[in-house]
């Protein structure tokens, strides 16, 4: 059997690989603290769980429209108005089988073989893997602590070539948990727009971001650039990782192409998951999610204090998502060595920087504080003991 060059070129997702190693250790009787995956421990809000139970009462469950349930598309559009003061026509909202499917559809609609796409390094690995699978030449732009491990307009302008057709930005970012300041994001989008390039902005963690200094919610890129393509998900803010439900907001001219691709690639997102997700947008569910966002902030403080105490610096404290990106270069180990030894010696699962690019691949490690407070305390204590053995 001949495996396609596309499949052979795809690198493993190392966070998942370390998750497999952790599962093996657990099967051997070890208690592993899993801080490697961005999977909230809360689960879906109670009203969503109840709605799913009602949906699964034995009634027929036919396909929905490829673009999603009209009522859910309307609810998502209303969410942008209520939470971010942005008017979005529901016809521009496309419900997908997770944010990954939204990325696949958007990339399939936008990328031709040989197109150059600009992405920050570090960044979420699947974004570049999906782009490359459709023939893009991905240019990773090194991002440093000085720019919050994010792209800025100067670095984008410097990297731009006559082959550049688009740019992918994630704010807040996985793996760093840092956001692009609104003014900088507007400048990046303006630069790309002036060159007739598309702007795809991953806002999966947007509603986990800190309010600004005046207590206002974080701004969607749609308030800065209505023509941007936005990717979002029910997985993080709503705690629905295994439900595989996401959405994207696209410019009106892109909707027919996205619909044709969705019909052929996925048919539609899960019908019961879509029906249950309507309960995400009730006042009760939103209050639950906001309370959980506050708990994530408390967990972040616990982790930042603990890492500082044991000598693992975080160059840029996160302001969204639920990740910290800490520097292990002082330990004398590469990030891969640190993660392997932490897993096997301390039974703490982390993710090495190799997952997220090349610039910080050997020096930085991602920790997810989506785990419980109890596990975070135990994980930090175990890492403290592990660090003592290195000294």
RODO-2510 file (C-alpha; in nm, 4 decimals, decimal comma):
residues 391
     n   res          X          Y          Z
     1     x     0,0000     0,0000     0,0000
     2     x     0,1365     0,3410    -0,0960
     3     x     0,0816     0,6095     0,1685
     4     x     0,0307     0,9605     0,0313
     5     x     0,3103     1,2134     0,0581
     6     x     0,0628     1,4369     0,2390
     7     x     0,0087     1,1828     0,5148
     8     x     0,3785     1,1079     0,5443
     9     x     0,4617     1,4764     0,5787
    10     x     0,2316     1,5351     0,8761
    11     x     0,4184     1,5425     1,2064
    12     x     0,2739     1,3839     1,5200
    13     x     0,0793     1,6050     1,7589
    14     x     0,3153     1,5632     2,0523
    15     x     0,0624     1,6708     2,3153
    16     x    -0,1449     1,3705     2,2130
    17     x     0,1648     1,1496     2,2046
    18     x     0,2541     1,2421     2,5625
    19     x    -0,1091     1,1772     2,6504
    20     x    -0,0689     0,8225     2,5179
    21     x     0,2459     0,7732     2,7256
    22     x     0,0604     0,9019     3,0317
    23     x    -0,2210     0,6532     2,9670
    24     x     0,0332     0,3705     2,9530
    25     x     0,1760     0,4720     3,2899
    26     x    -0,1735     0,4869     3,4350
    27     x    -0,2458     0,1361     3,3082
    28     x     0,0591     0,0279     3,5071
    29     x    -0,0934     0,1696     3,8252
    30     x     0,0705     0,5148     3,8382
    31     x    -0,1223     0,8322     3,9168
    32     x    -0,0321     1,0772     3,6403
    33     x    -0,1090     1,4481     3,6701
    34     x    -0,2164     1,5455     3,3200
    35     x    -0,1191     1,9014     3,2391
    36     x    -0,0516     1,8319     2,8728
    37     x    -0,3917     1,8759     2,7086
    38     x    -0,6180     2,1800     2,6843
    39     x    -0,9255     2,0027     2,8093
    40     x    -1,1327     2,1833     3,0748
    41     x    -1,2195     1,9563     3,3657
    42     x    -1,5604     2,1205     3,4139
    43     x    -1,7499     1,9680     3,1229
    44     x    -2,0495     2,1273     2,9555
    45     x    -2,2851     2,3540     3,1569
    46     x    -2,5710     2,1645     3,3269
    47     x    -2,8369     2,3062     3,0955
    48     x    -2,6454     2,1771     2,7934
    49     x    -2,6202     1,8284     2,9447
    50     x    -2,9942     1,8304     3,0119
    51     x    -3,0644     1,9449     2,6568
    52     x    -2,8566     1,6579     2,5191
    53     x    -3,0485     1,4078     2,7307
    54     x    -3,3734     1,5454     2,5933
    55     x    -3,2434     1,5335     2,2363
    56     x    -3,1426     1,1686     2,2758
    57     x    -3,4898     1,0459     2,3688
    58     x    -3,5217     0,8184     2,0689
    59     x    -3,6551     1,0754     1,8225
    60     x    -3,5241     1,0613     1,4621
    61     x    -3,1967     1,2485     1,4209
    62     x    -3,1617     1,3453     1,0535
    63     x    -2,8810     1,5511     0,9043
    64     x    -2,9026     1,9235     0,9553
    65     x    -2,8224     2,1708     0,6806
    66     x    -2,4523     2,1688     0,5955
    67     x    -2,4117     2,5183     0,7403
    68     x    -2,5789     2,4214     1,0667
    69     x    -2,9126     2,4630     1,2429
    70     x    -3,0536     2,8086     1,1599
    71     x    -3,1462     2,8596     1,5251
    72     x    -2,7898     2,7855     1,6370
    73     x    -2,6396     3,0157     1,3745
    74     x    -2,8730     3,2897     1,4978
    75     x    -2,7741     3,2235     1,8599
    76     x    -2,4051     3,2496     1,7752
    77     x    -2,4618     3,5766     1,5899
    78     x    -2,6520     3,7105     1,8927
    79     x    -2,3618     3,6041     2,1152
    80     x    -2,1278     3,8321     1,9185
    81     x    -2,3671     4,1225     1,9629
    82     x    -2,4260     4,0664     2,3334
    83     x    -2,0705     3,9753     2,4337
    84     x    -1,8553     4,1694     2,1851
    85     x    -2,0827     4,4445     2,0514
    86     x    -2,0382     4,3201     1,6944
    87     x    -2,3260     4,2706     1,4527
    88     x    -2,2913     3,9493     1,2535
    89     x    -2,5432     3,8325     0,9950
    90     x    -2,6370     3,4737     1,0873
    91     x    -2,5964     3,3809     0,7200
    92     x    -2,2200     3,4294     0,7672
    93     x    -2,2027     3,1827     1,0574
    94     x    -2,1099     2,8244     0,9672
    95     x    -2,1440     2,5507     1,2296
    96     x    -1,8748     2,2837     1,1998
    97     x    -1,7628     1,9533     1,3497
    98     x    -1,5225     2,1244     1,5871
    99     x    -1,2906     2,4163     1,5197
   100     x    -1,0606     2,1757     1,3329
   101     x    -1,3304     2,1238     1,0707
   102     x    -1,3731     2,5007     1,0447
   103     x    -0,9994     2,5321     0,9797
   104     x    -1,0143     2,2583     0,7169
   105     x    -1,3060     2,4222     0,5369
   106     x    -1,1575     2,7715     0,5477
   107     x    -0,8175     2,6524     0,4315
   108     x    -0,9691     2,4446     0,1518
   109     x    -1,1625     2,7501     0,0375
   110     x    -0,8672     2,9887     0,0489
   111     x    -0,5409     2,8067    -0,0256
   112     x    -0,4005     2,7087    -0,3635
   113     x    -0,0808     2,5022    -0,3938
   114     x     0,2235     2,7261    -0,3590
   115     x     0,0443     3,0058    -0,1721
   116     x     0,2523     3,1422     0,1117
   117     x     0,0799     3,1628     0,4494
   118     x     0,2322     3,3477     0,7452
   119     x     0,1980     3,2016     1,0952
   120     x     0,3679     3,2849     1,4255
   121     x     0,6270     3,0560     1,5800
   122     x     0,5242     2,9332     1,8399
   123     x     0,1695     2,8471     1,7360
   124     x    -0,0873     2,5676     1,7430
   125     x     0,0603     2,2918     1,5238
   126     x    -0,2589     2,1782     1,3526
   127     x    -0,3062     2,5196     1,1880
   128     x     0,0110     2,4877     0,9854
   129     x    -0,0371     2,1153     0,9241
   130     x    -0,3809     2,1772     0,7747
   131     x    -0,2522     2,4647     0,5605
   132     x     0,0358     2,2541     0,4322
   133     x    -0,1997     1,9647     0,3546
   134     x    -0,3737     2,1904     0,1022
   135     x    -0,0432     2,2867    -0,0582
   136     x     0,0427     2,6058     0,1283
   137     x     0,4025     2,7065     0,1831
   138     x     0,3902     2,8035     0,5494
   139     x     0,6390     3,0606     0,6715
   140     x     0,6828     3,0524     1,0477
   141     x     0,7762     3,3953     1,1815
   142     x     0,9765     3,3773     1,5061
   143     x     0,7897     3,5576     1,7834
   144     x     0,9657     3,6556     2,1028
   145     x     0,8744     3,7566     2,4546
   146     x     0,9107     4,1207     2,3463
   147     x     0,6037     4,0792     2,1241
   148     x     0,4244     3,8494     2,3715
   149     x     0,5132     3,5479     2,1533
   150     x     0,2736     3,6925     1,8957
   151     x     0,3052     3,8437     1,5518
   152     x     0,3223     4,2189     1,5204
   153     x     0,2805     4,4384     1,2147
   154     x     0,6550     4,4955     1,1804
   155     x     0,7398     4,1249     1,1695
   156     x     0,4564     4,0536     0,9257
   157     x     0,5680     4,3334     0,6955
   158     x     0,9268     4,2110     0,7077
   159     x     0,8272     3,8534     0,6203
   160     x     0,5836     3,9464     0,3433
   161     x     0,6679     3,8362    -0,0125
   162     x     0,4943     3,8532    -0,3471
   163     x     0,3727     3,4956    -0,2854
   164     x     0,1990     3,5757     0,0448
   165     x    -0,1728     3,5142     0,0173
   166     x    -0,2862     3,4983     0,3770
   167     x    -0,2058     3,5128     0,7441
   168     x    -0,3194     3,3014     1,0403
   169     x    -0,3319     3,4607     1,3847
   170     x    -0,4427     3,3042     1,7126
   171     x    -0,5368     3,5389     1,9930
   172     x    -0,5226     3,4312     2,2699
   173     x    -0,2637     3,1822     2,1598
   174     x    -0,2071     2,8168     2,2162
   175     x     0,0608     2,7487     2,3540
   176     x     0,1385     3,0794     2,5247
   177     x    -0,1995     3,2029     2,6455
   178     x    -0,1060     3,5522     2,5293
   179     x    -0,3156     3,7908     2,3199
   180     x    -0,2315     4,0341     2,0437
   181     x    -0,3094     4,3895     2,1600
   182     x    -0,6110     4,5257     1,9747
   183     x    -0,4186     4,8072     1,8074
   184     x    -0,1515     4,5675     1,6843
   185     x    -0,4101     4,3206     1,5565
   186     x    -0,5834     4,5994     1,3658
   187     x    -0,2498     4,7012     1,2111
   188     x    -0,1714     4,3415     1,1065
   189     x    -0,5128     4,3021     0,9467
   190     x    -0,4884     4,6376     0,7703
   191     x    -0,1489     4,5459     0,6270
   192     x    -0,2834     4,2167     0,4906
   193     x    -0,6060     4,3719     0,3660
   194     x    -0,4150     4,6383     0,1703
   195     x    -0,2312     4,3547    -0,0063
   196     x    -0,5569     4,1733    -0,0857
   197     x    -0,4646     3,8842     0,1452
   198     x    -0,7021     3,6919     0,3662
   199     x    -0,6881     3,7128     0,7464
   200     x    -0,7846     3,4062     0,9470
   201     x    -0,8068     3,4670     1,3212
   202     x    -0,8418     3,1842     1,5701
   203     x    -1,0536     3,3162     1,8585
   204     x    -1,1160     2,9822     2,0279
   205     x    -0,9984     3,1199     2,3637
   206     x    -1,1336     3,4733     2,3227
   207     x    -1,4028     3,4450     2,5892
   208     x    -1,1526     3,3087     2,8399
   209     x    -0,9516     3,6304     2,8108
   210     x    -0,9194     3,8827     3,0893
   211     x    -1,1369     4,1938     3,0673
   212     x    -0,9505     4,5140     2,9893
   213     x    -0,8534     4,7633     3,2594
   214     x    -1,2006     4,9160     3,2407
   215     x    -1,3696     4,5796     3,2880
   216     x    -1,4832     4,5478     2,9267
   217     x    -1,4837     4,2060     2,7566
   218     x    -1,2126     4,1236     2,5026
   219     x    -1,2646     4,2511     2,1480
   220     x    -1,3259     4,0187     1,8576
   221     x    -1,1220     4,0873     1,5453
   222     x    -1,4576     4,1428     1,3737
   223     x    -1,4804     4,4769     1,5548
   224     x    -1,1490     4,5735     1,3944
   225     x    -1,1726     4,4004     1,0579
   226     x    -1,5230     4,2895     0,9525
   227     x    -1,3728     4,1046     0,6546
   228     x    -1,1606     3,8714     0,8657
   229     x    -1,2388     3,5006     0,8904
   230     x    -1,2962     3,3922     1,2503
   231     x    -1,2625     3,0415     1,3903
   232     x    -1,4251     2,9527     1,7229
   233     x    -1,5365     2,6501     1,9195
   234     x    -1,7653     2,5202     2,1915
   235     x    -1,4716     2,3224     2,3352
   236     x    -1,2956     2,5720     2,5596
   237     x    -1,5209     2,8454     2,7005
   238     x    -1,8212     2,6113     2,7052
   239     x    -1,6178     2,3074     2,8164
   240     x    -1,7424     2,0809     2,5363
   241     x    -1,4180     1,9287     2,4037
   242     x    -1,5488     1,5826     2,3164
   243     x    -1,8671     1,7155     2,1575
   244     x    -1,6717     1,8232     1,8462
   245     x    -1,8659     2,1361     1,7692
   246     x    -1,7297     2,4660     1,6436
   247     x    -1,8089     2,7504     1,4099
   248     x    -1,6590     3,0081     1,1816
   249     x    -1,7697     3,3513     1,0681
   250     x    -1,6761     3,4272     0,7078
   251     x    -1,7293     3,7120     0,4614
   252     x    -2,0517     3,6739     0,2664
   253     x    -1,8851     3,5921    -0,0711
   254     x    -1,7112     3,2937     0,0905
   255     x    -2,0317     3,1284     0,2205
   256     x    -2,1318     2,9390    -0,0982
   257     x    -1,7841     2,7859    -0,1359
   258     x    -1,7778     2,6879     0,2301
   259     x    -2,1227     2,5318     0,1969
   260     x    -2,0169     2,3181    -0,1001
   261     x    -1,7059     2,2045     0,0822
   262     x    -1,9009     2,1275     0,4002
   263     x    -2,1545     1,9223     0,2031
   264     x    -1,8771     1,7119     0,0533
   265     x    -1,6337     1,6892     0,3438
   266     x    -1,8596     1,6536     0,6491
   267     x    -2,2290     1,6698     0,5457
   268     x    -2,2984     1,8512     0,8725
   269     x    -2,1952     1,8755     1,2336
   270     x    -2,3543     1,6410     1,4891
   271     x    -2,7289     1,7094     1,4996
   272     x    -2,7812     1,6330     1,8717
   273     x    -2,4723     1,8329     1,9684
   274     x    -2,6084     2,1305     1,7737
   275     x    -2,9477     2,1028     1,9397
   276     x    -2,7938     2,0807     2,2856
   277     x    -2,5558     2,3702     2,2139
   278     x    -2,8507     2,6076     2,1920
   279     x    -2,8587     2,5863     2,5714
   280     x    -2,5084     2,7391     2,5844
   281     x    -2,6525     3,0806     2,5192
   282     x    -2,9045     3,0950     2,8027
   283     x    -2,8324     3,3400     3,0866
   284     x    -2,7802     3,0484     3,3263
   285     x    -2,5210     2,8740     3,1085
   286     x    -2,3338     3,1965     3,0389
   287     x    -2,3223     3,2685     3,4130
   288     x    -2,1747     2,9215     3,4700
   289     x    -1,9104     2,9814     3,2029
   290     x    -1,8181     3,3204     3,3482
   291     x    -1,7777     3,1666     3,6937
   292     x    -1,5495     2,9049     3,5439
   293     x    -1,3469     3,1734     3,3661
   294     x    -1,2869     3,3315     3,7070
   295     x    -1,1733     2,9928     3,8389
   296     x    -0,9261     2,9635     3,5529
   297     x    -0,7815     3,2994     3,6569
   298     x    -0,7343     3,1642     4,0104
   299     x    -0,5658     2,8528     3,8755
   300     x    -0,3382     3,0660     3,6600
   301     x    -0,2239     3,2612     3,9646
   302     x    -0,1549     2,9355     4,1506
   303     x     0,0535     2,7998     3,8620
   304     x     0,2478     3,1208     3,8005
   305     x     0,3371     3,1475     4,1692
   306     x     0,4373     2,7821     4,1837
   307     x     0,6548     2,7892     3,8722
   308     x     0,8295     3,1046     3,9920
   309     x     0,8974     2,9454     4,3293
   310     x     1,0593     2,6357     4,1822
   311     x     1,2706     2,8216     3,9275
   312     x     1,0793     2,7760     3,6018
   313     x     1,0314     3,1262     3,4591
   314     x     0,7312     3,2285     3,2485
   315     x     0,8634     3,5030     3,0169
   316     x     0,5155     3,6390     2,9363
   317     x     0,2260     3,5755     3,1776
   318     x    -0,0858     3,4662     2,9891
   319     x    -0,3945     3,6841     2,9713
   320     x    -0,6269     3,4286     2,8148
   321     x    -0,6671     3,0606     2,7306
   322     x    -0,5426     2,8250     3,0047
   323     x    -0,1769     2,7748     2,9200
   324     x     0,1560     2,8939     3,0492
   325     x     0,4695     2,8679     2,8371
   326     x     0,7681     2,8334     3,0652
   327     x     1,1415     2,8335     2,9997
   328     x     1,3457     2,5236     3,0916
   329     x     1,6790     2,6357     2,9478
   330     x     1,8285     2,6878     3,2966
   331     x     1,7754     2,3215     3,3795
   332     x     2,0319     2,2012     3,1276
   333     x     1,7662     1,9889     2,9581
   334     x     1,5916     2,0376     2,6275
   335     x     1,2169     2,0765     2,6459
   336     x     1,1754     1,7224     2,5156
   337     x     1,4119     1,5806     2,7771
   338     x     1,2399     1,7818     3,0496
   339     x     0,8942     1,6543     2,9498
   340     x     1,0090     1,2925     2,9169
   341     x     1,1792     1,2928     3,2540
   342     x     0,8968     1,4829     3,4261
   343     x     0,6532     1,2223     3,2970
   344     x     0,8534     0,9139     3,3900
   345     x     1,0153     1,0393     3,7110
   346     x     0,7464     1,2700     3,8526
   347     x     0,4430     1,1386     3,6642
   348     x     0,3480     1,4847     3,5377
   349     x     0,2446     1,5099     3,1721
   350     x     0,3456     1,8313     2,9918
   351     x     0,3965     1,9278     2,6258
   352     x     0,7380     2,0129     2,4768
   353     x     0,7886     2,3211     2,2631
   354     x     0,8620     2,1012     1,9630
   355     x     0,4879     2,0817     1,9054
   356     x     0,4582     2,4533     1,8393
   357     x     0,7361     2,5391     1,5955
   358     x     1,1142     2,5656     1,5885
   359     x     1,2050     2,8975     1,7497
   360     x     1,1374     2,7920     2,1093
   361     x     1,1190     2,4179     2,0440
   362     x     1,4112     2,3221     2,2647
   363     x     1,3749     2,5791     2,5408
   364     x     1,0072     2,6049     2,6331
   365     x     0,7321     2,3795     2,7674
   366     x     0,3554     2,4253     2,7700
   367     x     0,1549     2,3581     3,0843
   368     x    -0,2241     2,3472     3,0694
   369     x    -0,4023     2,4670     3,3816
   370     x    -0,7348     2,3301     3,2603
   371     x    -0,6923     2,0603     3,5250
   372     x    -0,8459     2,0781     3,8720
   373     x    -0,6940     2,2961     4,1425
   374     x    -0,6074     1,9820     4,3381
   375     x    -0,4171     1,8353     4,0419
   376     x    -0,2409     2,1640     3,9767
   377     x    -0,1169     2,1825     4,3368
   378     x    -0,0006     1,8221     4,3212
   379     x     0,1594     1,8738     3,9800
   380     x     0,3582     2,1760     4,0984
   381     x     0,4692     1,9861     4,4092
   382     x     0,5880     1,6955     4,1966
   383     x     0,7728     1,9293     3,9597
   384     x     0,9387     2,0927     4,2611
   385     x     1,0679     1,7533     4,3691
   386     x     1,1804     1,6765     4,0159
   387     x     1,3637     2,0104     3,9927
   388     x     1,5461     1,9276     4,3171
   389     x     1,6896     1,6143     4,1543
   390     x     1,8243     1,8229     3,8661
   391     x     2,0175     2,0477     4,1026
***
